[in-house]
């Protein structure tokens, strides 16, 4: 899941549970096939700050655990 990425790592979204993901995140490009990059982690580990489809998005750890990814080797 994207919650297990390390700072600077990129991954491609493989699957997600549409029911548990906020609509705004889907609208900003949080869809299967798009690449995400972990930019920053908040001091207490929540939220996580990502670059998704050229949008910077803060995602709660609870939500990040619902988004499955595959590491992007590019």
N, C-alpha and C positions, 0 to 999 in steps of 0.2 A: 504494500500500500504506500501511498505518498507520505504517510506518517513515518516511514522507516528510512526515507532518503536522508542523506547527509548534505550539509551546506555545500552548494555548488553543483550537486548531482542533478542530472537531467534524466527524465523517464517519459515514456509514452503511456498515456492513459489507455488501459485495456478494457476495463469494465467498471461500472458503478451502479449503485442502487438508486435509481431515479427518485424513489419515494423518500429517501433519507438525505438527499442533496438539495440545498436551497436552489430555487429557480434562478436566482441572480447569478450563482456560480455557473450554471449551465449556459445562461445567456452570455457570460463573459468568456466562453470557450472551454469550459470544463467538460469536454465531451470525449468519448473514445476516439483515439487516433491523434489527438493533440499532444504536444510535448509540454511538460511542466518542468520547471527548474526551481529548486529550493534556494531562496535568496537569503533568508534569515529566520532565526528561531527566537521567539520572545524569551526573556530572562528565566521564566519559570516553565518553559517548554510549550506554552500554549498562548497565543495562536502561532501558526507557522505562516511565513510570508513567501508566496510563490510568484513566479512569472508564468502565466498561462496565456498562450496565444497573444503575446505582447501586452497583456494586462497584468498589473501587479495586484495580487489578491491575498488578503489575510484569511486563512482557513482555520477554524477551530480543530484541535487535535481529534476530537470526537468525530467530526465530519471527515477529516483526512483518512481516518481508519476505514472508511467505507469506499475509498477510491483505489482500485487495483491498478497497478502499473507494471511495465516491463522496463528495465534500464535501457536507456538510449545510448548507444555506443558512439554517436556522432559528436 
